Amino acid sequence: MVASYLARWLGLAATPTFAVMAALTAVLGGGPADMLCAAGHGSLLGGMVPMYLLMSAFHASAWLRLISQRRGGSGG
């Protein structure tokens, strides 16, 4: 019971964490790590900001599930 509760909240934490990381990287710059991930030169998916945004989108399923449950009235 506790493990499933923790897993649920861990899944919910992933999306905002990656979104904040994307925002901070965009504002503060990625430094040397951004140079490594920008090896695509001109690719729209190159760099750390797009990577964090994609990771945020991929982990959004936990939020979508929560919203769906709340709208459906099942509550959890």
Beta strands, then each sheet from edge to edge (+ up, - down):
end
